[in-house]
Amino acid sequence: MTGPALDTGAGALGTLTAEIARLHHTGFSLLPLGRGADGKSPLVSFQGVDRLPLRRVLAPMHRTGSTCYGVRLIGLVVVDCDTDDPALVSAMETRFGASPIHVRTPRGRHLYYRAPEGGRPIYPNLRDEGLAVDLKRGANAYVMGPGSLRPDGGAYVATQGLLGLDELPVIRLEGSLAPCAGRRPSKRDESASQIVSRPIAAGARHDALKHAAIGMVEAVTDPDALFDALLLIRDRECENPEAVSEEEVRDLAEWAWRCRLEGRVYAGRHSDFRVNRLALDLIGAATGGTSGESDAVALYVRLIAVHGHRPGYAFALHHEGMRAAGHTTLSRERFTAARSTLLSCGLLRVATNHSAGRRARTYQLCRPQSVMVNVTPLHGRTEAAEGEGAESRGAGV
């Protein structure tokens, strides 16, 4: 099986999004690329992080319009041939073993392998042998992923196999030292062996597609694009994909899209959140338009930003801690008054009381409660109200 045909039109980013999501859920560590004239440089820092969350790969690409991503080589080795010479490629496979994954690059070809587990493998310097080939490997190394399209038009096209579906063989190296006695394989040694075709089991398909939908929703243009991407994951990754109906996949896509429109997709600091207008009305009524209103609004918005995505979460609310964390510039007196305002409005409640030497008082955010007498009908009177009115008119003066 080969990878999807390269799409250079308007659907390129949507197709690439689906492929990136598939590789991420298969276990690969990916990077958003796009800096520089050739688009090869990362859009985010990844030092010290083994694997970025999917949204941290897709969001920078969506924001910049990039169609480039990288596959990090944790537990992997890529034989990077500078020229797409059949004789050179054949010689490399004769030496290192046949690779099921071939990706044609703008100048040459990538052959994928697993790195040896354990021991101290000795990698030859092929440049010293006069060969236009590099062996790329290691946690800080990466190659442009299949399906990428660089700003200069250079394309990376899978010509044989499909990364993540075809199991990678361990690269064959001559003269590698045997594993050290008693040495347990490290987490990084094991990471490549985990990147094989593992269908999502029947009991986990819905949750897997749900997480994929949330991970991709901010990088697609509409619900249809998200639906198509989820179908691709269903068909390629799920066990018995025919048991997951298109209606179920469509419902997931529309649910994720509603979450995006309503600001309910939490993506760390790069995300939106909503503030209920009724909450601002309650604060205004409680403070009577005094200077304390802006303090209470500022504290409430900050609490929503920090804790609003975790309903029911209990948190401490100390002036010293908030100032130390950079969450407030209010004086102690103004902070205490703002907190009291939120408590009196019902926007904040005490979750647990202070216990000397044991625990601090904790609080929880609350949804503003609507007062029905203040609700103005938007669509006229109800039929029941009209009936009551007719009865009163008939029995009246």
ABEGO torsion letter per residue (X at the ends): XBBBBBBABAAAAAAAAAAAAAAAAAGBBBBBBGBEAAGABBABBABGBABBBAAAAAAAAAAAGBABBBBBBBGBBBBBBABBBAAAAAAAAAAAEBBABBBBBAABBBBBBBBBBEEBBBBBBAAAAGBBBBBBBEAABBBBBBGBBBAAGBBBBBABEBBGABBBBBBBBBGBBBBBBGBBBBAAAAAAAABBBBBBBAAAAAAAAAAAAAAAAAABABAAAAAAAAAAAAAAABBGAAABBAAAAAAAAAAAAAAAAAGABBAEABBBBBBBAAAAAAAAAAAGGBAAAAAAAAAAAAAAAAAAABBGBBBBBBAAAAAAAGABABBAAAAAAAAAAAAAAGABBBABBBBBGABBBBBBBBBBBBBAAABBBAAEBBAAAAAAAAAAAAABX
